[in-house]
Amino acid sequence: MREVKVGIIGTGFIGPVHIEALRRLGFVKIEALAEANEELAKEKAAEFNISKYYGDYRELLADEEIEVIHNCTPNFLHYQINKEAIKAGKHVVSEKPLSMTSVESQELLELARENNVYHAVNFNYRQYPVVQEIRNRIKQKDMGDDIYLIRGYYIQDWLLYDTDYNWRVEKKKGGSSRAVADIGSHWCDLAQHLSGQKIVEVYAHLKTVLPVRKKPRRDIETFKNKEEENIDYEEIKVDTEDYATVLLKFANGAVGSFTVSQVSAGHKNDLFIEINGTKKSYSWSQEKANELVIGYRDKPNEVLVKDPALLCRDALDYAYYPGGHVEGWSEGVKNMLNSFYRCLLEKGDPENYSFATFADGHYENRLVEAILESTEKDRWVKV
């Protein structure tokens, strides 16, 4: 297998995750990284042992050795960098959202198709071994001839206090939606990937629980070793939602709902989904990622624990270790990238691989906008 040289743009939370996952693949070389300025780029390149660095992402795009770009920047930068990367002839792996609006994401999708570049969006939850087991069972109609109901939630507590601040709370940086676009998009992608059915209509209620937050006047890292009362804050108005509940209609007639929250104490990264069919149910929790709960009416429920000896053939490629060896979030990212790079090297059709494409990212943008319209107009809205 030939070596692929890639460039990383952005090294905040998610950039290092991509770096670690890429190095686990073994056939991808991280050739360079780019950051907001040369000083930071040099510092991060030394930290991650990357030989080349750029203080401007456009310099990285001009590097002819680099074949693929990983866009790991904040949301408001996704569209412009993705667009310029495509025009530079690079294949693109973008963090979600693909862009801030569906108009932008439609343009990116068309541009990627016109320029014949491979493209992906990091929806990593669809890449867990047990998730692929569920998907295959549903395709084989193991749970019955039809799906009736899909429900669940994705709830966190990292923004519970009014002193919790992140750039995502501001519309100009994160987009018009936060909780729905940030974590709800993951749930919706998972629901659609598992069921094979698009969400076609929504009825939503969104709420900003904390309309005012306290933003540190300097980087919060400065205050790590100081008492909180010594931190100098400024109050900012929050124009994105902390919470949402959404009713759903799927293309096959199934219905459902999901709740998202970033202000629910005691929940760290609690994604849960249940799918009800005519014979049985499947449910899965991200925080118990190696367990598939199979529900029955007329006999005891079952728990299938991830074990390569017990998984279907289509799910085996997503599991690396024997039964009892926990696999989770980082393997999900690795599996997403492995799927993308296999497709790239095999010159395959992305429809035959498990990673999400710009088409999926564009549909998620349309879905988020439909949810925002629904809560504004208080009615059902078609996607």
C-alpha positions, 0 to 999 in steps of 0.5 A: 500500500502506497504512502499518502501525505497529508496536511493538518489545519488546526491543532485545537481539540480535534486536530491531535485526535486526527494526528493520533488516528492517522498514525495508527493507520500506518500508511499515512504520513503527516507531512505538515501542519498549519496554524493561525500564526508561525509561532504557534505552528512551530510550537505544535509541529515540535509537540507532534513531531511533524517536520513542516509547519506553516503559519498560513493554511494557504501555504500548506495548500500550495505544498505539492507533496500534500495530497489530502487536507484535514480541516480541523479548525473552528466552524466558521473557518470550515467553508473557506478552507474546504473551498480553497483546498478543493480548488487546490486539487486536494482531497478533503477530510472536514470536521463537522459542520461542513459549513455554516449554512446549507447554501455553502455546503451545497456549493462545496458538494458541487465543487468537490464533484466537479473537481473529482476530489474525495471528501469526508465529514467526521461523523465518527459514531457510525464507525463503532463495531457494535454500530456496524453490527446493528446496521448490518442486522437491520439491512438483513431484516433481523429485527423484522420487516419494518422499523416503527420508532427511533428515539434517543438523546445526546446529553452533556454537562460541560456548559452547565455553569454560567462561567462555562465558555467556549467559542461554540456558544457564539453564533458568529463562530459556531453557527446559528445552532449549537447543541443541535448542530454540534451534537444533535447532528451526530445523533441524526447521522447515526439514526439515518446510517443505522436505519438506512432512512432519511429524516424528512420532517421535524418539529422542534423546541429549542431553549437557551437555558443560560442567556448570559454567560461569563467569558474570561477576558484572557485565555482560561488556561492562564487561570489554571492554578488560580482561584475562580474568583480571581478570574476577570470575566465579561458578560456576553449574551448567548444566541445559541441553544443549550437544549432541544427536543425534536420530533421526527418523521423518517422516509419509510414512515417511522417516527421518533424523537431525540433530545440534546442538552449541554447543560445536564449535570452528570452526563459527560458524553451520553449518546443513546439510541434505540430502534424499534422494529416489528420483531425486536429492538436494538439499543446502544449507548456510546458510554457503553460502546461495546454492548448491544442490547437486544429487546424482545417481547416474549423472552428475556432481553439479550446483551451482545458484548463486542467480540470478533467471534460473535460479530457479523462479517461486515462488522469485523473490520471495525474491531481490532481486539479480542472480546473483553478489550474495550474499543470506543471513541478513538477507534471510531475516528480511526475507523472513519479515516481508514474507510476514507483512505481505503476508498481513496487508494482503491479509487472506490465509490464512497457509497460502498464505504462507511464514512460520511461524505460532503453529501451527508454533511450537506444533508445535516446542514439542511436538517439543522436549518429545518429544526431552527425554522420549526422552533421559530414557526412552531410547526412541522417543517420538511427537510 
